[in-house]
Amino acid sequence: MNCVYCQLGASLKTTVRRKEFVPAAEVLAQVKTALRSGQRIEAITFSGSGEPGLHSGIGKIIHGLKKMTNIPVVVLTNSSSLVSKKGRQELAEADIVVPSLDAATPRIFKKINRPHPALTVGRIIDGLVKFRREYRGQLWLEVMLVRGTNDGLTHLRKLKEAVSRIRPDKIQLNTVVRPPAERSARPLSRRELEGIAAFFGRDAEIIADFTSRKPTPVSVDIREAILATVGRRPVTARDIALSLGKPLGMIRKHLSLLRREGKVKPVVHEKSKYYKKIEAPRRPIP
């Protein structure tokens, strides 16, 4: 998919072809190193720069993690991999699966998710229904709401009908709180989300980050940790401070230095300043 709200920016090409983008053994080795670091880990979450379900070894990785630790394994997915039986089976061992469903009609699906031609919203919803029947873990359905796109009452009613078929354990409402791929993708207010949560019922909750959290101290190399964080998605200085458990002033100082070195750049979205990693230009192939 090439979603209009994606915080990683626009996709140059969409695909439904699965492959081992990163060796499974490498992923497991990195997690093992993190587990041994002594830092507090609440969950091991698959999100990444793209769709985790496209990784051909996702099932193997999850199985390896379940043998390695009792920490819950979470998968964030755009639901595209759930259209196939193989894709559903590979996520079966995860403790929590958080699939997205932003649209319930073909027109809105194409407008907001801009999918690969092989994907249809009907197949996505049918895949989610089948996965709910087969899956024994927690299913938390995320709905990303974009102002003027999928937040109209007529569409919300159709979305609610689809949700009632899927029967998730939770309905998580989100909106465009980080810099999106398209500037036209605008967020809803907290009050508007509260009204939509009431419309969906008691299983709905708002997960859009309108509030701050207390930092959890982590012992890390600050510079490398900041670059790794901004390399995954746009984040504010406060986001980084909370994630790393470091004073905001310290984070701002390092960001200023990294900016001068040409390694990060600020992006303003909804009056908030986010930081993104500046990738080194690729050398032309001789």
Stockholm file with secondary structure:
# STOCKHOLM 1.0

chainA/1-286         MNCVYCQLGASLKTTVRRKEFVPAAEVLAQVKTALRSGQRIEAITFSGSGEPGLHSGIGKIIHGLKKMTNIPVVVLTNSSSLVSKKGRQELAEADIVVPSLDAATPRIFKKINRPHPALTVGRIIDGLVKFRREYRGQLWLEVMLVRGTNDGLTHLRKLKEAVSRIRPDKIQLNTVVRPPAERSARPLSRRELEGIAAFFGRDAEIIADFTSRKPTPVSVDIREAILATVGRRPVTARDIALSLGKPLGMIRKHLSLLRREGKVKPVVHEKSKYYKKIEAPRRPIP
#=GR chainA/1-286 SS CCCTTCTTCCCSCCCCCCBCSSCHHHHHHHHHHHHHTCCCCSCEEECCSSCGGGBTTHHHHHHHHHHHCCSCEEEEECSGGGGSHHHHHHTTTCSEEEEBCCCSSHHHHHHHHCCCTTCCHHHHHHHHHHHHHHCCSEEEEEEEECTTTTCSHHHHHHHHHHHHHHCCSEEEEEECCSCCSSTTCCCCCHHHHHHHHHHHCTTEEECSCCSCCCCCCCCCCHHHHHHHHHHHSCBCHHHHHHHHTCCHHHHHHHHHHHHHTTSEEEEEETTEEEEEECCCCCCCCC
#=GC SS_cons         CCCTTCTTCCCSCCCCCCBCSSCHHHHHHHHHHHHHTCCCCSCEEECCSSCGGGBTTHHHHHHHHHHHCCSCEEEEECSGGGGSHHHHHHTTTCSEEEEBCCCSSHHHHHHHHCCCTTCCHHHHHHHHHHHHHHCCSEEEEEEEECTTTTCSHHHHHHHHHHHHHHCCSEEEEEECCSCCSSTTCCCCCHHHHHHHHHHHCTTEEECSCCSCCCCCCCCCCHHHHHHHHHHHSCBCHHHHHHHHTCCHHHHHHHHHHHHHTTSEEEEEETTEEEEEECCCCCCCCC
//
